[in-house]
């Protein structure tokens, strides 16, 4: 048998195996990528705290809202800031409370006291007995 005949025979024997091996990983990677794309937003989601408007005039309402992926629907989110009224407190600090709704979202409105000193205030949160691990700065204007 000539060299080119041996090479052609070997290539024909490899082709089905090679095709099967290359098509399986390609299909698997595509499937895993699609599943990963669907799961990634859920796994990578982190708690958020947003304040609107920011900055805010003292004596007016502010909306504090966000997402708490680690908390279940119906749980209570405690939002803590010295900018809030002392009507409700957590650990001696002014606080407001919001229920977790669908898609782990929460929202609450609170009036900034008219006598609150103009400056930047930190807003942090807790849910399920633990700290959210995020905070935002709220600027109160005169």
C-alpha positions in Angstrom: 0.0 0.0 0.0 1.3 3.5 -0.8 1.9 6.1 1.8 -1.1 8.3 0.6 -3.4 5.2 0.7 -2.4 4.5 4.3 -2.9 8.1 5.3 -6.4 8.2 3.6 -7.4 5.0 5.3 -6.3 6.3 8.7 -8.1 9.5 8.2 -11.4 7.7 7.2 -11.2 5.7 10.4 -10.6 8.7 12.6 -13.3 10.9 11.1 -16.4 9.4 12.8 -14.7 9.3 16.2 -13.3 12.8 15.7 -16.7 14.1 14.7 -18.4 12.6 17.6 -15.9 14.0 20.1 -16.0 17.5 18.6 -19.7 17.7 18.4 -20.4 16.5 22.0 -18.2 19.1 23.7 -19.6 21.8 21.5 -23.2 20.9 22.3 -22.3 20.5 26.0 -20.6 23.9 26.2 -23.6 25.5 24.5 -26.0 23.9 27.0 -23.9 24.7 30.0 -23.5 28.3 28.8 -27.2 28.7 28.4 -27.9 27.3 31.8 -25.2 29.4 33.3 -26.6 32.6 31.7 -30.0 31.9 33.3 -28.5 31.1 36.7 -25.9 33.8 36.8 -28.2 36.8 37.7 -29.6 34.8 40.6 -26.3 33.7 42.0 -24.5 37.0 41.5 -27.3 39.2 42.9 -26.3 41.3 45.8 -28.3 43.4 48.2 -28.9 47.0 47.2 -30.0 50.1 49.0 -31.2 53.1 46.9 -32.5 56.5 48.1 -34.6 58.8 46.0 -34.4 61.7 45.9 -30.8 62.1 46.8 -30.0 64.8 47.8 -33.2 65.5 49.7 -34.5 68.7 51.4 -35.1 68.3 55.1 -38.7 68.1 56.0 -39.6 66.1 52.8 -40.1 62.5 52.0 -37.5 60.1 50.8 -38.0 56.6 49.3 -35.6 53.9 50.4 -35.8 50.8 48.2 -33.7 48.0 46.8 -33.3 44.2 46.6 -32.4 41.7 49.3 -31.7 38.3 47.6 -30.9 36.6 51.0 -34.3 37.4 52.5 -37.6 35.7 51.9 -40.9 37.3 50.9 -42.6 38.7 54.0 -39.3 39.2 56.0 -38.7 42.6 57.5 -35.8 44.8 56.3 -34.5 47.3 58.9 -33.0 50.4 57.3 -30.9 52.4 59.8 -29.7 56.0 59.5 -29.3 59.1 61.7 -31.1 61.0 58.9 -34.4 59.3 59.8 -36.8 60.2 62.6 -36.5 58.7 66.0 -40.1 57.5 65.8 -38.7 53.9 65.3 -35.3 52.7 66.4 -32.9 49.8 66.1 -30.1 49.5 68.6 -30.7 53.1 69.7 -30.4 54.5 66.1 -33.3 55.9 64.0 -34.7 53.2 61.7 -37.5 52.5 59.2 -38.9 49.1 58.3 -40.0 47.6 55.0 -41.5 44.2 54.0 -39.8 42.1 51.4 -42.1 41.6 48.4 -41.9 39.6 45.2 -38.5 39.2 43.6 -36.9 40.1 47.0 -37.7 43.8 46.5 -38.5 46.2 49.3 -39.6 49.9 49.5 -40.5 52.4 52.2 -41.1 56.1 52.4 -39.9 58.2 55.3 -39.9 61.9 56.1 -36.6 63.5 57.0 -37.2 65.6 60.1 -37.4 69.3 59.4 -34.7 70.0 62.0 -32.2 67.4 60.7 -28.8 69.0 60.3 -27.7 69.4 56.6 -24.9 66.9 55.8 -24.3 63.4 54.5 -25.8 60.5 56.4 -25.1 56.8 55.9 -28.1 54.4 55.3 -27.4 50.7 56.1 -29.7 47.7 56.4 -30.4 44.4 58.1 -32.6 41.5 57.3 -33.0 38.0 58.7 -30.8 38.8 61.7 -27.8 39.9 59.6 -26.2 43.0 58.1 -26.9 43.5 54.4 -23.2 44.4 53.8 -24.0 47.5 51.8 -24.8 51.1 52.5 -25.5 54.3 50.7 -24.9 58.0 51.5 -27.9 60.3 51.8 -27.3 64.0 51.5 -29.7 66.2 53.5 -30.0 69.8 52.3 -31.2 72.8 54.3 
